[in-house]
């Protein structure tokens, strides 16, 4: 099993992530920041939003997902892949 497949399995099977309905605009914002500025800046952006009630349930799961993404060498090297996953494929991973 490849690195990417293991990443997908970890996300699918993590009870802290499953069944969370993510805001598409939130994922888009985080994906853009991830692509342009990297994982640390994306995390800082997420933490800065933790007081917002509409995003409260999404913050921890998204931080966990970013942590798992960072373990995948290809995603860390080409952050645009992480952006693509967040913006287009995250719903498929956790359904």
ChimeraX commands (.cxc) that place a marker at each C-alpha (Angstrom):
marker #1 position 0.00,0.00,0.00 radius 0.5
marker #1 position 1.40,3.37,-0.98 radius 0.5
marker #1 position 1.83,6.44,1.14 radius 0.5
marker #1 position -1.19,8.16,-0.38 radius 0.5
marker #1 position -3.46,5.14,0.11 radius 0.5
marker #1 position -2.40,4.93,3.77 radius 0.5
marker #1 position -3.22,8.63,4.17 radius 0.5
marker #1 position -6.70,8.08,2.73 radius 0.5
marker #1 position -7.30,5.08,5.00 radius 0.5
marker #1 position -6.23,6.99,8.11 radius 0.5
marker #1 position -8.62,9.83,7.25 radius 0.5
marker #1 position -11.51,7.51,6.42 radius 0.5
marker #1 position -11.10,5.51,9.62 radius 0.5
marker #1 position -10.50,8.36,12.06 radius 0.5
marker #1 position -13.66,8.79,14.18 radius 0.5
marker #1 position -12.69,12.40,14.92 radius 0.5
marker #1 position -12.97,13.22,11.21 radius 0.5
marker #1 position -15.87,11.08,10.08 radius 0.5
marker #1 position -19.29,12.61,9.58 radius 0.5
marker #1 position -18.03,16.20,9.82 radius 0.5
marker #1 position -19.69,18.46,7.27 radius 0.5
marker #1 position -17.01,20.87,6.16 radius 0.5
marker #1 position -17.78,24.32,4.82 radius 0.5
marker #1 position -16.62,24.48,1.20 radius 0.5
marker #1 position -15.51,28.10,1.57 radius 0.5
marker #1 position -13.51,27.21,4.71 radius 0.5
marker #1 position -11.79,24.35,2.88 radius 0.5
marker #1 position -11.12,26.59,-0.09 radius 0.5
marker #1 position -9.52,29.26,2.11 radius 0.5
marker #1 position -7.37,26.74,3.95 radius 0.5
marker #1 position -6.40,25.04,0.67 radius 0.5
marker #1 position -5.30,28.34,-0.85 radius 0.5
marker #1 position -3.21,29.20,2.21 radius 0.5
marker #1 position -1.71,25.72,2.27 radius 0.5
marker #1 position -0.71,25.99,-1.38 radius 0.5
marker #1 position 0.77,29.48,-1.13 radius 0.5
marker #1 position 2.28,29.54,2.35 radius 0.5
marker #1 position 2.55,25.99,3.65 radius 0.5
marker #1 position 1.27,23.81,6.46 radius 0.5
marker #1 position 2.25,26.04,9.37 radius 0.5
marker #1 position 0.48,29.10,7.95 radius 0.5
marker #1 position -2.61,27.00,7.21 radius 0.5
marker #1 position -2.66,25.81,10.83 radius 0.5
marker #1 position -2.27,29.37,12.13 radius 0.5
marker #1 position -5.19,30.47,9.96 radius 0.5
marker #1 position -7.37,27.66,11.31 radius 0.5
marker #1 position -6.44,28.45,14.93 radius 0.5
marker #1 position -7.24,32.12,14.38 radius 0.5
marker #1 position -10.81,31.12,13.49 radius 0.5
marker #1 position -11.45,28.90,16.51 radius 0.5
marker #1 position -13.88,31.34,18.13 radius 0.5
marker #1 position -16.32,31.15,15.25 radius 0.5
marker #1 position -19.29,28.98,16.13 radius 0.5
marker #1 position -19.98,28.04,12.51 radius 0.5
marker #1 position -16.48,26.52,12.19 radius 0.5
marker #1 position -16.03,25.15,15.71 radius 0.5
marker #1 position -16.71,21.48,14.86 radius 0.5
marker #1 position -14.52,21.63,11.75 radius 0.5
marker #1 position -11.32,22.96,13.29 radius 0.5
marker #1 position -9.89,19.91,15.10 radius 0.5
marker #1 position -10.71,17.47,12.28 radius 0.5
marker #1 position -9.13,19.77,9.71 radius 0.5
marker #1 position -5.99,20.14,11.83 radius 0.5
marker #1 position -5.81,16.34,12.05 radius 0.5
marker #1 position -6.18,16.07,8.28 radius 0.5
marker #1 position -3.39,18.60,7.71 radius 0.5
marker #1 position -1.16,16.59,10.05 radius 0.5
marker #1 position -1.83,13.42,8.08 radius 0.5
marker #1 position -1.27,15.23,4.77 radius 0.5
marker #1 position 2.08,16.49,5.96 radius 0.5
marker #1 position 3.24,12.89,6.47 radius 0.5
marker #1 position 2.77,12.19,2.75 radius 0.5
marker #1 position 5.99,13.21,1.03 radius 0.5
marker #1 position 4.34,13.98,-2.32 radius 0.5
marker #1 position 1.79,16.31,-0.70 radius 0.5
marker #1 position 4.46,18.04,1.37 radius 0.5
marker #1 position 6.61,18.58,-1.73 radius 0.5
marker #1 position 3.71,19.69,-3.94 radius 0.5
marker #1 position 1.26,21.50,-1.70 radius 0.5
marker #1 position -1.06,22.10,-4.65 radius 0.5
marker #1 position -2.04,18.43,-4.26 radius 0.5
marker #1 position -3.13,19.15,-0.68 radius 0.5
marker #1 position -5.12,22.13,-1.90 radius 0.5
marker #1 position -6.81,19.95,-4.52 radius 0.5
marker #1 position -7.70,17.31,-1.93 radius 0.5
marker #1 position -9.18,19.89,0.44 radius 0.5
marker #1 position -11.15,21.70,-2.24 radius 0.5
marker #1 position -12.35,18.75,-4.31 radius 0.5
marker #1 position -11.87,15.35,-2.71 radius 0.5
marker #1 position -12.22,15.64,1.06 radius 0.5
marker #1 position -15.92,14.81,0.96 radius 0.5
marker #1 position -15.17,11.59,-0.90 radius 0.5
marker #1 position -12.53,10.56,1.62 radius 0.5
marker #1 position -14.80,10.77,4.65 radius 0.5
marker #1 position -18.12,9.54,3.26 radius 0.5
marker link #1:1,2 radius 0.2
marker link #1:2,3 radius 0.2
marker link #1:3,4 radius 0.2
marker link #1:4,5 radius 0.2
marker link #1:5,6 radius 0.2
marker link #1:6,7 radius 0.2
marker link #1:7,8 radius 0.2
marker link #1:8,9 radius 0.2
marker link #1:9,10 radius 0.2
marker link #1:10,11 radius 0.2
marker link #1:11,12 radius 0.2
marker link #1:12,13 radius 0.2
marker link #1:13,14 radius 0.2
marker link #1:14,15 radius 0.2
marker link #1:15,16 radius 0.2
marker link #1:16,17 radius 0.2
marker link #1:17,18 radius 0.2
marker link #1:18,19 radius 0.2
marker link #1:19,20 radius 0.2
marker link #1:20,21 radius 0.2
marker link #1:21,22 radius 0.2
marker link #1:22,23 radius 0.2
marker link #1:23,24 radius 0.2
marker link #1:24,25 radius 0.2
marker link #1:25,26 radius 0.2
marker link #1:26,27 radius 0.2
marker link #1:27,28 radius 0.2
marker link #1:28,29 radius 0.2
marker link #1:29,30 radius 0.2
marker link #1:30,31 radius 0.2
marker link #1:31,32 radius 0.2
marker link #1:32,33 radius 0.2
marker link #1:33,34 radius 0.2
marker link #1:34,35 radius 0.2
marker link #1:35,36 radius 0.2
marker link #1:36,37 radius 0.2
marker link #1:37,38 radius 0.2
marker link #1:38,39 radius 0.2
marker link #1:39,40 radius 0.2
marker link #1:40,41 radius 0.2
marker link #1:41,42 radius 0.2
marker link #1:42,43 radius 0.2
marker link #1:43,44 radius 0.2
marker link #1:44,45 radius 0.2
marker link #1:45,46 radius 0.2
marker link #1:46,47 radius 0.2
marker link #1:47,48 radius 0.2
marker link #1:48,49 radius 0.2
marker link #1:49,50 radius 0.2
marker link #1:50,51 radius 0.2
marker link #1:51,52 radius 0.2
marker link #1:52,53 radius 0.2
marker link #1:53,54 radius 0.2
marker link #1:54,55 radius 0.2
marker link #1:55,56 radius 0.2
marker link #1:56,57 radius 0.2
marker link #1:57,58 radius 0.2
marker link #1:58,59 radius 0.2
marker link #1:59,60 radius 0.2
marker link #1:60,61 radius 0.2
marker link #1:61,62 radius 0.2
marker link #1:62,63 radius 0.2
marker link #1:63,64 radius 0.2
marker link #1:64,65 radius 0.2
marker link #1:65,66 radius 0.2
marker link #1:66,67 radius 0.2
marker link #1:67,68 radius 0.2
marker link #1:68,69 radius 0.2
marker link #1:69,70 radius 0.2
marker link #1:70,71 radius 0.2
marker link #1:71,72 radius 0.2
marker link #1:72,73 radius 0.2
marker link #1:73,74 radius 0.2
marker link #1:74,75 radius 0.2
marker link #1:75,76 radius 0.2
marker link #1:76,77 radius 0.2
marker link #1:77,78 radius 0.2
marker link #1:78,79 radius 0.2
marker link #1:79,80 radius 0.2
marker link #1:80,81 radius 0.2
marker link #1:81,82 radius 0.2
marker link #1:82,83 radius 0.2
marker link #1:83,84 radius 0.2
marker link #1:84,85 radius 0.2
marker link #1:85,86 radius 0.2
marker link #1:86,87 radius 0.2
marker link #1:87,88 radius 0.2
marker link #1:88,89 radius 0.2
marker link #1:89,90 radius 0.2
marker link #1:90,91 radius 0.2
marker link #1:91,92 radius 0.2
marker link #1:92,93 radius 0.2
marker link #1:93,94 radius 0.2
marker link #1:94,95 radius 0.2
view
